[in-house]
C-alpha cells in the first residue's frame, strides 16, 4: 500500500500499531507451540531409540537367538504335523523362499542378491546367457 492510499489520522496509526503488535504476539505464540511440539516429539523419538537399542542388545545375545531358533523349530514341527502330506513340500518351499528373501533384505547373500548377480553376469561379454 502506498502512503497516499493509507488512511491518515491517529486512529489509523493506532490500529496499525495494534495489528502489528497482534501479529508479533501470534508469531511468538506459534513459535512457542512449535518448539513445544518438537520437544515432545524428540522425547518420544529418544524413548523409541532406547527401546530399539534394548531389543538389539537382547537379539545379540546367543542364548536368546538359540531360544528363538528352538521356538521357531518347534512351531515348524507342530505346523508340519498338522499339514497333510502333500502340503509339507509347499510349506517347506514357502519357508525357504521367506528365508532367502529375509537374507536378501538384511544384506546377506539371499534370493534377491543371487538374482541380481545372475542378471549382472548375463550382460558381461563372453558370458553365456542362462
N, CA and C of each residue as an Amber inpcrd file, in Angstrom:
protein
   390
   0.8290000  -1.1710000   0.0000000   0.0000000   0.0000000   0.0000000
   0.8760000   1.2370000   0.0000000   0.5860000   2.1360000  -0.8320000
   1.3910000   3.3620000  -0.8830000   0.9590000   4.3030000   0.2330000
   1.7750000   5.2900000   0.4690000   1.4650000   6.2470000   1.5350000
   0.1940000   7.0210000   1.2380000  -0.0910000   7.2830000  -0.0600000
  -1.2740000   8.0530000  -0.4250000  -2.5500000   7.2550000  -0.1670000
  -2.4880000   5.9380000  -0.2540000  -3.6830000   5.1130000  -0.0750000
  -3.9600000   4.8110000   1.3900000  -2.9860000   5.0200000   2.2740000
  -3.1880000   4.7470000   3.6930000  -4.0700000   5.8100000   4.3240000
  -4.9760000   5.3600000   5.1630000  -5.7830000   6.3680000   5.8580000
  -4.9260000   7.1150000   6.8730000  -5.1020000   8.3890000   6.9290000
  -4.3190000   9.2200000   7.8400000  -5.1000000   9.4230000   9.1270000
  -4.4230000   9.8100000  10.1160000  -5.0790000  10.1190000  11.3760000
  -4.5490000   9.2490000  12.4960000  -4.7750000   9.7090000  13.7020000
  -4.2500000   8.9700000  14.8580000  -4.9320000   7.6150000  15.0530000
  -6.2230000   7.4900000  14.6630000  -6.8930000   6.1950000  14.8300000
  -6.2590000   5.1370000  13.9270000  -5.9410000   5.5290000  12.6900000
  -5.3220000   4.5940000  11.7590000  -3.9460000   4.1620000  12.2530000
  -3.2020000   5.0670000  12.7940000  -1.8730000   4.7550000  13.3240000
  -2.0090000   3.7810000  14.5030000  -2.9850000   4.0530000  15.3650000
  -3.1970000   3.1510000  16.4990000  -3.6290000   1.7590000  16.0440000
  -4.5040000   1.6970000  15.0310000  -4.9280000   0.3890000  14.5000000
  -3.7530000  -0.3730000  13.9060000  -2.8910000   0.3330000  13.1560000
  -1.7150000  -0.3340000  12.5700000  -0.7830000  -0.8510000  13.6610000
  -0.5670000  -0.0450000  14.6840000   0.2980000  -0.4820000  15.7890000
  -0.2910000  -1.6890000  16.5020000  -1.6100000  -1.6460000  16.7380000
  -2.2710000  -2.7660000  17.4030000  -2.1980000  -4.0310000  16.5430000
  -2.4060000  -3.8730000  15.2400000  -2.3250000  -5.0200000  14.3330000
  -0.9170000  -5.6040000  14.2990000   0.0710000  -4.7280000  14.2530000
   1.4590000  -5.1810000  14.2590000   1.7700000  -5.9010000  15.5660000
   1.3100000  -5.3570000  16.6800000   1.5200000  -5.9880000  17.9740000
   0.8400000  -7.3570000  18.0230000  -0.3890000  -7.4580000  17.5150000
  -1.1120000  -8.7320000  17.4920000  -0.3980000  -9.7600000  16.6220000
   0.1070000  -9.3280000  15.4660000   0.8250000 -10.2570000  14.5920000
   2.1160000 -10.7520000  15.2310000   2.8400000  -9.8720000  15.8970000
   4.0680000 -10.2920000  16.5810000   3.7610000 -11.2440000  17.7270000
   2.6760000 -10.9820000  18.4420000   2.2800000 -11.8650000  19.5320000
   1.8680000 -13.2390000  19.0000000   1.1220000 -13.2640000  17.8990000
   0.7130000 -14.5370000  17.2950000   1.9320000 -15.3020000  16.7900000
   2.8830000 -14.5830000  16.2180000   4.0970000 -15.2270000  15.7300000
   4.8840000 -15.8360000  16.8850000   5.0090000 -15.1270000  17.9750000
   5.7330000 -15.6280000  19.1440000   5.0130000 -16.8560000  19.7240000
   3.6800000 -16.8000000  19.7680000   2.9000000 -17.9320000  20.2760000
   3.0730000 -19.1650000  19.3770000   3.0320000 -18.9640000  18.0570000
   3.2010000 -20.0820000  17.1250000   4.5940000 -20.6880000  17.2560000
   5.6160000 -19.8480000  17.4040000   6.9700000 -20.3560000  17.5980000
   7.0830000 -21.1750000  18.8780000   6.4660000 -20.6900000  19.9400000
   6.4950000 -21.4250000  21.2170000   5.8010000 -22.7690000  21.1070000
   4.6520000 -22.7980000  20.4280000   3.9430000 -24.0670000  20.2560000
   4.7430000 -25.0360000  19.3890000   5.4050000 -24.5210000  18.3570000
   6.2300000 -25.3850000  17.5030000   7.3920000 -25.9710000  18.2940000
   8.0190000 -25.1710000  19.1370000   9.1330000 -25.6730000  19.9430000
   8.6580000 -26.7210000  20.9470000   7.4800000 -26.4950000  21.5390000
   6.9300000 -27.4680000  22.4770000   6.6240000 -28.7900000  21.7720000
   6.0180000 -28.7030000  20.5870000   5.7210000 -29.9200000  19.8260000
   7.0060000 -30.6490000  19.4480000   8.0370000 -29.8870000  19.0690000
   9.3170000 -30.5020000  18.7150000   9.9360000 -31.1980000  19.9240000
   9.8770000 -30.5660000  21.0850000  10.4330000 -31.1850000  22.2930000
   9.6960000 -32.4740000  22.6390000   8.3640000 -32.4690000  22.5030000
   7.5970000 -33.6840000  22.7760000   7.9560000 -34.7880000  21.7940000
   8.0820000 -34.4300000  20.5290000   8.4310000 -35.4180000  19.5140000
   9.8400000 -35.9600000  19.7410000  10.7590000 -35.0960000  20.1150000
  12.1310000 -35.5360000  20.3810000  12.1660000 -36.5040000  21.5650000
  11.3550000 -36.2280000  22.5880000  11.2970000 -37.1400000  23.7320000
  10.7760000 -38.5040000  23.3400000   9.7430000 -38.5290000  22.5100000
   9.2000000 -39.8090000  22.0470000  10.2230000 -40.5560000  21.1960000
  10.9210000 -39.8240000  20.3290000  11.9300000 -40.4620000  19.4680000
  13.0640000 -41.0410000  20.3100000  13.4690000 -40.3230000  21.3500000
  14.5220000 -40.8510000  22.2280000  14.0560000 -42.1210000  22.9320000
  12.8080000 -42.1270000  23.3890000  12.2680000 -43.3230000  24.0350000
  12.2370000 -44.5020000  23.0830000  11.8240000 -44.2560000  21.8410000
  11.7720000 -45.3340000  20.8480000  13.1880000 -45.8280000  20.5320000
  14.1370000 -44.9190000  20.4410000  15.5220000 -45.3270000  20.1630000
  16.0680000 -46.2020000  21.2970000  15.7330000 -45.8700000  22.5310000
  16.1800000 -46.6980000  23.6560000  15.5590000 -48.0900000  23.5960000
  14.2860000 -48.1710000  23.2100000  13.6550000 -49.4860000  23.0880000
  14.3180000 -50.3100000  21.9870000  14.6300000 -49.6700000  20.8690000
  15.2940000 -50.3710000  19.7710000  16.6680000 -50.8680000  20.2250000
  17.3980000 -50.0520000  20.9550000  18.7140000 -50.4690000  21.4490000
  18.5870000 -51.6420000  22.4150000  17.5410000 -51.6320000  23.2690000
  17.3250000 -52.7500000  24.1770000  17.0510000 -54.0440000  23.4150000
  16.1960000 -53.9610000  22.4100000  15.8670000 -55.1610000  21.6240000
  17.0990000 -55.6570000  20.8840000  17.8810000 -54.7240000  20.3220000
  19.1050000 -55.1480000  19.6350000  20.0750000 -55.8280000  20.5870000
  20.1510000 -55.3350000  21.8230000  21.0300000 -55.9660000  22.8120000
  20.5360000 -57.3730000  23.1350000  19.2160000 -57.5280000  23.2670000
  18.6740000 -58.8610000  23.5230000  18.9570000 -59.7890000  22.3580000
  18.7590000 -59.3050000  21.1400000  18.9420000 -60.1630000  19.9730000
  20.4020000 -60.4920000  19.7050000  21.3180000 -59.7240000  20.2630000
  22.7340000 -60.0470000  20.0720000  23.2000000 -61.1170000  21.0530000
  22.3670000 -61.4530000  22.0240000  22.7020000 -62.4870000  22.9900000
  22.5150000 -63.8600000  22.3360000  23.5370000 -64.7020000  22.3140000
  23.4220000 -66.0130000  21.6640000  22.3600000 -66.9160000  22.3040000
  22.1360000 -66.7820000  23.6040000  21.1110000 -67.6080000  24.2490000
  19.7110000 -67.2490000  23.7480000  19.4650000 -65.9550000  23.5420000
  18.1610000 -65.5230000  23.0270000  17.9760000 -66.0110000  21.6000000
  19.0400000 -65.9390000  20.8020000  18.9560000 -66.4130000  19.4160000
  18.6930000 -67.9240000  19.3930000  19.3760000 -68.6730000  20.2680000
  19.1640000 -70.1260000  20.3230000  17.7460000 -70.4490000  20.7820000
  17.2540000 -69.7310000  21.7830000  15.8870000 -69.9700000  22.2550000
  14.8780000 -69.6240000  21.1660000  15.1100000 -68.5310000  20.4510000
  14.2190000 -68.1720000  19.3480000  14.2370000 -69.2260000  18.2590000
  15.4100000 -69.7330000  17.9400000  15.5050000 -70.8040000  16.9460000
  14.7760000 -72.0570000  17.3860000  14.8660000 -72.3650000  18.6770000
  14.1670000 -73.5370000  19.1940000  12.6570000 -73.3560000  19.1070000
  12.1790000 -72.1580000  19.4200000  10.7380000 -71.8900000  19.3500000
  10.2600000 -71.9680000  17.9060000  11.0260000 -71.3980000  16.9900000
  10.6480000 -71.4650000  15.5700000  10.6760000 -72.9040000  15.0810000
  11.6860000 -73.6560000  15.4790000  11.7550000 -75.0650000  15.0820000
  10.5890000 -75.8690000  15.6260000  10.2400000 -75.6240000  16.8840000
   9.0980000 -76.3210000  17.4740000   7.8090000 -75.9430000  16.7470000
   7.6610000 -74.6780000  16.4380000   6.4740000 -74.2430000  15.6920000
   6.4170000 -74.8700000  14.3180000   7.5690000 -74.9900000  13.6710000
   7.6170000 -75.6260000  12.3510000   7.2440000 -77.1040000  12.4380000
   7.7620000 -77.7880000  13.4430000   7.4410000 -79.2080000  13.6110000
   5.9440000 -79.3820000  13.8740000   5.3900000 -78.5560000  14.7550000
   3.9670000 -78.6670000  15.0620000   3.1030000 -78.3270000  13.8470000
   3.5390000 -77.3560000  13.0530000   2.7950000 -76.9880000  11.8510000
   2.8570000 -78.1070000  10.8200000   4.0330000 -78.6810000  10.6450000
   4.1840000 -79.7390000   9.6520000   3.3980000 -80.9930000  10.0370000
   3.1860000 -81.2250000  11.3280000   2.3850000 -82.3760000  11.7420000
   0.9260000 -82.2140000  11.3270000   0.4640000 -80.9660000  11.3550000
  -0.9450000 -80.7180000  11.0510000  -1.2140000 -80.6420000   9.5520000
  -0.1870000 -80.3250000   8.7900000  -0.3670000 -80.1850000   7.3440000
  -0.4140000 -81.5680000   6.7330000  -1.3250000 -81.7560000   5.7890000
  -1.3940000 -83.0800000   5.1410000  -0.1220000 -83.3430000   4.3570000
   0.0550000 -84.5540000   3.9660000   1.3340000 -84.9950000   3.4100000
   1.7640000 -84.1850000   2.1920000   0.8640000 -83.8880000   1.2610000
   1.2350000 -83.1250000   0.0650000   1.5570000 -81.6730000   0.3690000
   1.0340000 -81.1520000   1.4830000   1.2500000 -79.7520000   1.8330000
   2.5900000 -79.4810000   2.4760000   3.2700000 -80.5400000   2.9290000
   4.5610000 -80.3620000   3.5900000   5.5640000 -79.7270000   2.6360000
   5.5880000 -80.2050000   1.4140000   6.5340000 -79.6660000   0.4350000
   6.2210000 -78.2020000   0.1600000   4.9410000 -77.8790000   0.0580000
   4.5420000 -76.4980000  -0.2020000   4.9730000 -75.5830000   0.9510000
   4.7630000 -76.0300000   2.1920000   5.1560000 -75.2330000   3.3550000
   6.6660000 -75.0450000   3.3790000   7.4080000 -76.1210000   3.0800000
   8.8670000 -76.0020000   3.0530000   9.3360000 -75.0480000   1.9660000
   8.6890000 -75.0690000   0.7950000   9.0660000 -74.1290000  -0.2740000
   8.8300000 -72.6920000   0.1510000   7.6520000 -72.4310000   0.7500000
   7.3600000 -71.0690000   1.1900000   8.3310000 -70.6310000   2.2840000
   8.6700000 -71.5410000   3.1830000   9.6320000 -71.2110000   4.2310000
  11.0060000 -70.9100000   3.6630000  11.4220000 -71.7070000   2.6860000
  12.7200000 -71.4650000   2.0470000  12.7220000 -70.1230000   1.3380000
  11.6350000 -69.8100000   0.6240000  11.5440000 -68.5340000  -0.0690000
  11.5770000 -67.3680000   0.9190000  10.8490000 -67.4820000   2.0250000
  10.8420000 -66.4230000   3.0350000  12.2340000 -66.2400000   3.6280000
  12.9140000 -67.3540000   3.8770000  14.2620000 -67.2610000   4.4380000
  15.2150000 -66.5800000   3.4660000  15.1430000 -66.9440000   2.1970000
  16.0210000 -66.3320000   1.1980000  15.7300000 -64.8410000   1.0410000
  14.4560000 -64.4710000   1.0320000  14.0970000 -63.0560000   0.9390000
  14.5580000 -62.2940000   2.1640000  14.4270000 -62.8860000   3.3370000
  14.8750000 -62.2420000   4.5640000  16.3820000 -62.0050000   4.5230000
  17.1120000 -63.0010000   4.0890000  18.5700000 -62.8340000   3.9990000
  18.9260000 -61.7550000   2.9940000  18.2280000 -61.6940000   1.8810000
  18.4920000 -60.6540000   0.8890000  18.1590000 -59.2730000   1.4100000
  17.0980000 -59.1670000   2.2150000  16.7040000 -57.8670000   2.7590000
  17.6790000 -57.3970000   3.8220000  18.3480000 -58.3080000   4.5090000
  19.2970000 -57.9170000   5.5520000  20.7060000 -57.7280000   5.0110000
  20.8860000 -57.8590000   3.7120000  22.1960000 -57.6200000   3.1160000
  23.0580000 -58.8590000   3.0060000  22.5800000 -59.9770000   3.4810000
  23.3340000 -61.2200000   3.3640000  23.0220000 -61.8480000   2.0120000
  23.8620000 -62.7570000   1.5500000  23.5570000 -63.3930000   0.2710000
  22.2210000 -64.1160000   0.3510000  21.2950000 -63.7200000  -0.4760000
  19.9630000 -64.3130000  -0.4600000  19.4140000 -64.3900000  -1.8690000
  18.1260000 -64.5410000  -1.9670000  17.4760000 -64.7160000  -3.2610000
  17.6470000 -63.4870000  -4.1370000  17.4200000 -62.3080000  -3.5650000
  17.4920000 -61.0930000  -4.3740000  18.9140000 -60.8370000  -4.8620000
  19.9090000 -61.0560000  -3.9980000  21.2830000 -60.8070000  -4.4220000
  21.7230000 -61.8420000  -5.4570000  21.2680000 -63.0920000  -5.3390000
  21.6760000 -64.0960000  -6.3210000  21.0230000 -63.8290000  -7.6750000
  19.7800000 -63.3440000  -7.6720000  19.1400000 -62.9770000  -8.9370000
  19.8650000 -61.7970000  -9.5620000  20.2360000 -60.8220000  -8.7320000
  20.9500000 -59.6550000  -9.2310000  22.2940000 -60.0570000  -9.8330000
  23.0260000 -60.9680000  -9.1550000  24.3160000 -61.4130000  -9.6710000
  24.1390000 -62.1630000 -10.9830000  23.1040000 -62.9870000 -11.0710000
  22.8770000 -63.7520000 -12.2790000  22.5940000 -62.8290000 -13.4600000
  21.7850000 -61.8080000 -13.2350000  21.4610000 -60.9080000 -14.3360000
  22.6430000 -60.0140000 -14.6810000  23.4590000 -59.6570000 -13.6850000
  24.6390000 -58.8380000 -13.9750000  25.6450000 -59.6180000 -14.8230000
  25.8400000 -60.8920000 -14.4960000  26.7920000 -61.7020000 -15.2600000
  26.3080000 -61.9390000 -16.6760000  24.9960000 -62.0120000 -16.8570000
  24.4560000 -62.3010000 -18.1840000  24.7670000 -61.1860000 -19.1690000
  25.0050000 -59.9950000 -18.6810000  25.2790000 -58.8770000 -19.5870000
  26.7760000 -58.6800000 -19.8480000  27.6110000 -59.4850000 -19.2180000
  29.0460000 -59.3460000 -19.4540000  29.4030000 -60.0080000 -20.7850000
  30.3180000 -59.4140000 -21.5420000  30.6840000 -60.0170000 -22.8230000
  31.3590000 -61.3650000 -22.6280000  30.9960000 -62.3070000 -23.4680000
  31.5920000 -63.6400000 -23.4230000  30.9370000 -64.5540000 -22.4140000
  29.9300000 -64.0880000 -21.6900000  29.2660000 -64.9300000 -20.7040000
  28.0100000 -65.5150000 -21.3390000  27.8600000 -66.8500000 -21.2690000
  26.6740000 -67.4530000 -21.8780000  25.4080000 -67.0480000 -21.0910000
  24.3570000 -66.7810000 -21.8220000  23.0870000 -66.4130000 -21.1950000
  22.4020000 -67.6880000 -20.7300000  21.9500000 -67.7480000 -19.4720000
  21.3410000 -68.9850000 -18.9580000  19.9890000 -69.2480000 -19.6000000
